[in-house]
């Protein structure tokens, strides 16, 4: 069940990050989900480092760190994906 939640949270974080980043991202949905999962993991580590490990109720601080990390990872991951795929190609 933990893996299912990781995929769902990664999917949601990846989509929110894509919506926040200006411009068009070219990475596919499956890769955006992986970037979101990585953002959630990095955000949890950052929150733990800043002392937001467990709070009663909703962990808004942890969620902010997760979203921030997901935005950075989606942005950098999409740049890497675009450069690996050869950038944007114009069709004649």
Secondary structure, DSSP 8 states (H G I E B T S, - for coil): -HHHHHHHHHHHHHHHHHHHSSS---S-HHHHHHHHHHHHHHHHHHHHHTT-S--SS--HHHHHHHHHHHHHHHHHHHHHHHHHTTS-----
